[in-house]
Amino acid sequence: MADASFQQEFLKAHNAYRAKHNTLPMSLSSELTTSAQKWADHLLEIRELTHSGTGESCYYACSSGPMKLTGKEAVDDWYNEIKDYNWSSPGYSGNTGHFTQVLWKGSTELGVGMATDGHNVYVVGQYRPAGNTRGSENFAENVLPLA
């Protein structure tokens, strides 16, 4: 379960990246966190990384030994998709969907869930309003370049 420390690290990592792109910070939503936690628990149960369709990013990590993930690690992984983002032709891409959601200017709230058995970890971030989906417009207005 995503405890308060994990939730705050997750939120802080999002907002640190958003600040680098002149985008206002998001706030943590208890409603979205409850929903994200339910989905993370479901993913651990089914052992499959899949989306619920509610506007979210999902992350999975595993190890043969015990592992403890921080709230920042998943966000760092998602943000690293910046290397594949086409700034000259902004738009949706499956390779950069997590990155663009982290920065999506129109999103103002997030929630996070984390489920683990000690070796497999699933992290779910849910956003309101959700952005950057297939068919979304305004990528240039919502995914700003580095300041």
SULGIQUI-V701496 format. One record per pair of residues at least 24 apart in sequence whose ideal C-beta (glycine too) atoms are under 6 Angstrom apart, sorted by the first residue. I is the first residue (numbers start at 1). GAP is how many residues later the second one is. D is the distance in Angstrom with one decimal. If there is no record, write none. Layout:
# SULGIQUI-V701496
{{I/GAP/D} {I/GAP/D}}
This chain:
# SULGIQUI-V701496
{{2/110/5.1} {2/111/5.4} {2/112/4.0} {6/65/4.3} {6/108/5.8} {7/105/5.5} {9/61/5.4} {9/62/3.0} {9/63/4.9} {10/61/3.5} {10/102/4.5} {13/59/4.3} {13/62/3.8} {14/61/5.8} {14/88/5.7} {17/62/5.1} {17/85/5.6} {20/126/5.8} {21/82/5.3} {21/123/4.5} {22/122/5.5} {22/125/4.7} {23/80/5.8} {23/82/5.0} {23/121/5.9} {26/82/5.7} {26/83/5.8} {26/84/5.0} {27/82/5.5} {29/80/4.2} {29/82/5.0} {32/79/2.5} {32/94/4.6} {33/78/3.7} {33/79/5.9} {35/91/5.7} {36/75/4.4} {36/76/5.4} {36/77/3.6} {36/88/4.3} {36/90/4.4} {37/76/3.4} {39/85/4.7} {40/73/3.5} {40/74/5.6} {40/75/4.1} {40/82/4.9} {40/84/4.4} {41/74/4.8} {43/79/4.1} {44/71/3.9} {44/78/5.3} {54/72/6.0} {55/72/5.3} {55/75/2.3} {56/68/5.6} {56/69/6.0} {56/70/4.4} {57/41/4.6} {57/44/5.4} {57/68/4.6} {58/66/5.4} {59/64/4.1} {60/62/5.6} {61/60/4.9} {62/57/6.0} {62/58/4.8} {63/56/5.8} {66/52/5.1} {69/52/4.8} {74/49/4.2} {78/24/5.4} {90/49/3.7} {90/50/4.6} {91/48/5.1} {92/42/5.2} {97/35/6.0} {100/32/4.0} {100/43/4.9} {101/26/6.0} {101/31/4.9} {103/40/5.1} {104/27/3.3} {104/28/5.3} {104/38/5.0} {105/37/4.4} {106/25/5.1} {106/36/5.3} {107/24/5.2}}
